[in-house]
Amino acid sequence: MPRVRTLVALYVLIGIVAGVVSDLAGASQNLAVYRSAALAMVHSQPLYERFSWDYDFYKYGPAFAFAFVPIALLPWHVSAVVWSAGNFAVGAYGMARFARTVWAHESDT
């Protein structure tokens, strides 16, 4: 399946580019919310207080904020690229699994 790996790599690369563009355009609102919650957890501050009226408020469980800490500790621009690439990687993984399943069933018939 080298063709699938190449497509997955290309998709993740597109995700990295999308992360850079999103960051430059100031469109990473979800990242801002998740990052602020993770940093609030690190600094023992309230998790569910709205940190800015420009963004939505954090409404997920503490486990997600805790899991987000490694990304939140990165500089903003780096975390934006890592977050976007990670989102694209999860999507690519799902599409690759789906493609393998469909192609496997097609070869059986």
N, C-alpha and C positions, 0 to 999 in steps of 0.2 A: 504493500500500500504506500509506496513512495509518493504517489500522486496526492493522496489524502494528507500526508505529512506536509507536503509543499503547500497545499491549500490552507492547512491549519496555520503554518508559519506565516503565510501571507496575510491571513486574517488577523493574527495577533499583531503583526507589523502595522496593519491598518489601524488596529486599536491603539497602538502607541502614538501614531500620528494623530488620531482622533483625540487622544488625551492632551497632546500638546496644543492642538487647535482649540479644544474646549477650555483649557486653562488660559490661553491667550485671550479668548473671547469673554472670559469671566463667567462661564456657563456651568461651573462645577458646583452647583448648589447642594446636591446630595453629599458630595465629598466634604463640603464645608460643615454640614450638619454632623456627619459621622465623625469627622476629625475633631470637631469641638467637643463632642461627647466623650471621645476617647481621651482627649487631653484633660477634660474635666475629671475623668476617673483617675488619671495619673496624679493630678494635683488635689485629690480628695475634695472636689467641689461638687455641687449638686448636678446630677446628670440630666435632669429634665427641665432646667430653666432655659428659657429662650435666650440665646447669646446675642442675637441681632434680629431686629424687625425686618431686615432685608431677606432673611431666609426662613425656612420652615423650622419647626422645633423637633427635637429628637424624641421619637416615640417608640423605640424598640427596647428590647431587654438589655440588661447590663452585660450579658454574655457577648452580644454583638459589639458593644463598645469596647469590651476587653479584648476581643479578637482583632479589633481595628487598631489597637495601640501601636503595633509595629509600623503600620503605614502612617499613622498620625505623627510618629516621632521623626519621620523624614521631613526634609524641607518641603514647603508647599508645592513647588513645581515638580519635584520628584514624586511626591505622593500622588499628584494628579495623573502623571504618566503611569505609575504603577497601578493605580486604581482602574484606570481605563483599560490598560493592557490586561489586567486580571479579569475584568468584565468580559472583554473580548475572548480571552482564553477559555473561560467557562462556556461561553457560547460556542466557540470552535470545538471544544471537547464534545458538547452535546450534538452538534451537527455531524461531527466525525463518527460518533457512535451510531447515530441515526443512519448515516450513509453506509456504514459497514453492515448494519443490520439489513437494510433494504437491498444492498448489493449481494449479500449472502443469500437472501431469499430468492433473488432473481436468478442466481446461478444454480439454485436447487431445481428450478422449473425448466 
